[in-house]
């Protein structure tokens, strides 16, 4: 779909305002079958875009961790929780546990996660386009437009579909 991350960013820049406006106005549109459309587009996007080739989320964002995840990951990498906290984690302004820096310390040179099997829930669920509560998640989707080709694809295609359906009425 995108030849490079740079191509995605260029395309995103061109459509960001339009797609943000679309998402913000989505609650007023009363789209029939919104959740199922969104999920279908999520599956379509994953068929076209390989997260492992991109890994932009791991390069530019940080997941939030639960205390249980911190404990599990620290144990997995052979550190105490205290050592792991000191080396890799901090609390952000909202009080969430996040990485000290980006890219993620578990991202290897081939864009692969070295703790993939035990990665945090936030990573497993990213970019959250598989969730049914589309309207509740709209602010997250607006944020993720800048970082994720899958989110961009899903929102752009949904915008096209909704506009096409509106034109028929």
Secondary structure, 3 states (H helix, E strand, C coil): CCCCHHHHHHHHHHHHHHHHHHHHHHHHHCCCCHHHHHHHHHHHHHHHCCHHHHCHHHHHCCCCECHHHHHHHHHHCCCCHHHHHHHHEEECCCCCEEECCCCCCCECCCCCECCHHHCCHHHHHCCCCCCCCCCCCHHHHHHHHCCCHHHHHHHHHHHHHHHHHHHHC
